[in-house]
Amino acid sequence: MKLTPLEPWIQKKIGSQVGGILRSDLEAYQLEQLRQTIQFARQKSRFYSEHLANAPQDISRLDDLNLFPFTTPDNIRNEGQQLICVSQSDIHRVVTLDTSGTTGKPKRIYFTRADQELTIDFFHHGMSTFTKPGDRVMILLPCERPGSVGDLLAIGLTRLGAIPVRHGPPIDPSEALSVMETQHIDGMVGVPAHILTMARLWNTEHKAGRHTPQQVLLSTDHLPRAIKSALVSIWECTVYDHYGMTEMGLGGGVECQAHRGYHLREADMFFEIIHPDTGEAVAEGAEGEVVFTTLTRSGMPLIRYRTGDISRFIPGQCPCGTSLRALERISRRLNGQIYLAENSGVSYPIGQPALCMADLDEAIFPIPQVLTFSANIIKQENDTYTSKDQLNISLVVVPDVTMDEKENIANRAQKALNAVSAIQIASQSGMMDICIHIQELEANNAGSMAKRVIVDRR
Ligand SMILES: [Zn+2]
């Protein structure tokens, strides 16, 4: 099995000589970069000079970072500009993110040219896990604007000698499949639900075209096990999972050929796992919230940034032979949990049931005719004192299904949803109904870049 290419890359970045990274060398490098980042942020940013006012002046070991306050998404929303550590003219790219926060303000993340170069460098080496020179790689992420994720990925791929095929999100999945076939695509990078839609459509309509990708990298959203296994069985491809968010500089980590969690950009970021309620570090290998500190960014360094993602470091060594750590696949987030039958006055046997998109994904995506789906929850008013929740699931299914098939799909979805424990508790208490809608594939119900969440309309 091939060693993760992140190992020699990081080894070079930290200036370590002998074969293989020694954790002690990496940690000494991280400590020095942390000290510099903290000092730089305090000097250059109005936010950090106040935010870190009561924290120690310096750190002498990595554990001292525990004495520093966290930076949160709300800090970025409310005080974003004050986190910037360079002059406005040095900002080369601003990425504006969702408005789903409590204040409704968007998050803006600022990057210098050097910050973007760090991302390109990671994409170059990370992609070489499964991409060789000459491979044609289709990019199904936004790539039109200079500095967009797809643009930086294309530049990184070119550096490793591969041929990027810039496409963008597959708003029309049939058209994207034609490109895949005519361009003889070897590898593909995109959002899990988008690529599943393409694969299932290919399975019903395009099978005549014999060219399918051998490698697929899924990014941007959590990767449901059901999507991975569907892609592997339809295209007989190898599926890799990438972990990243804009705040990390888009890229965070990528699986190696062992598929045992993400190896991380440990020379560019220092990762911690903390207990989300107490803020204390959890025991090595225990689950908690992922927190990171940037070690090499200058535009908008982030110190102890809370991601809201729940994961853990997998104990033991990766079979690929690296001494880099492996972060377990992210399966859930702290927010995005929907509490069912809220304020209904009903007390549940084991606490109030919470549901997230990942639960629905694992229930619904195994149904082979489903291309994608969306979910929302509404309050169903009735004439009694209580009101019920209604969970609406809109399934987008393969073309030309008969009425009978539609009924079968709806029944199967109903059964799968009833087996989700939170739904089971809420429906058994009579506080929630499920309503399943079936739609045909149309322009624009397949290629949205918005993160898939249960929309709460109550
Ligand atoms: Zn590995």
Residues whose N, C-alpha, C, O or C-beta is under 5 A from the ligand:
A	BS01	ZN	T4 C256 A258 C318 C320
